[in-house]
């Protein structure tokens, strides 16, 4: 009886055709793991920035008042500054201003003290640890290296979005359920643009802070004290 010839190995194209979806899922999985840290940072900081009109995602601001002996009349500016600084037990300020009976002490860490008569208003701010770091990373302006890392992350997100379309076949894949959900995901932002009128229909004056985020109240002084709260990442005046 003649021996049967061994079956020919399937061509490479046939292997690729059968296994490409499995490879796609494997790479999608690994890219998803790689993107977790980036996604957490950008998602949480993005939510925080969406509500920047309601809270400051970078700083926790505080204000308190102290009563001191009013600055005696006739003192030099230097003596008036020293009088206030000593009364509130503050270190030497980074910048000062004396105008009439007002003495302003400003520090590079965002702390300010304004003495008017015998009342000293002290403003301070403490960083929100995670949110400040996440916000700093989210705004790539001025960070040349991180800009390209952020671009690479954007490419990974594009891969996750596109590869996700082809990972599953059948009724749960792109041709049925996937197409419905993709259409919904595209329709929602388009509908908002149409219904809201788009960028040209948004009124109101805004101030752009150093990090590129619009802030309506960054430069508005407090009506009672005349003290302007610093916007995120803004340095006190020298």
Steps between C-alpha positions, in 0.01 A plus 500: 500500500643836397584740779297817518694819439507735802245782482643826380535773761237770464634817339599794717211707363256234621653508851476877510138490382407257777699656783501876428204561729671317786816706448290816487339410834839420656653832395181684602525341845866597548448853371205530739719402794766750389246781470339453843727743686470766230123457481452543875708821497327654198149387593506628859677824413260549208199468731662747741560750219141464380393650834775759536232769532375333819831421670875535464643157412853608589470684830304507824467869585449635851456843654513623859523831679715610793483812713828683565609836630450745213813621325607822679486813290829638374681167459710442192381236254766257620402554864128457418572172320708375791226600746237292318734207433603478863142533626382197297828304543568465129840459334641779281271542195606453139329823392328788678277798440418790732218734401367736766388289796519178295795263521519205259732205556521244218678164491598284206309205642174691443455626854398865539441726798328836470488730803242779498499691827500237774359215288724260310340276236712192431446291189671166448473204269597135524540276195259216434766233462358265235283751314779759470742244357236355265401848382864589443545190285170556319607846381800414279590863431865567586588132550680398180573138591161429654333642188635210295416248770146637495495467120602135534218445748256655253621252236441215745145624557443509125620141476270393783204670333565364151607149602196472725280524191640177353562287809164320503301365207135405469199677649710650782760629255526806280228413250221489756527612860835671445367716218207615713724597793759669277224701334372608842850598610548717191149646507517633859785753444367595156154561644642718776695707246187555292267573792743732682604687188867405529796713616372818332184500712681488835505851649668653802847630567755255626853532628751242386727397783865400460410136445268580211177437692228763471404648834231763534602621846878468505558875504196618692588668832292444808266797545554517875877476529625583152710184512509294184518124547778345297404274214661153478875516432500880511795655675448793737606839363856601567 
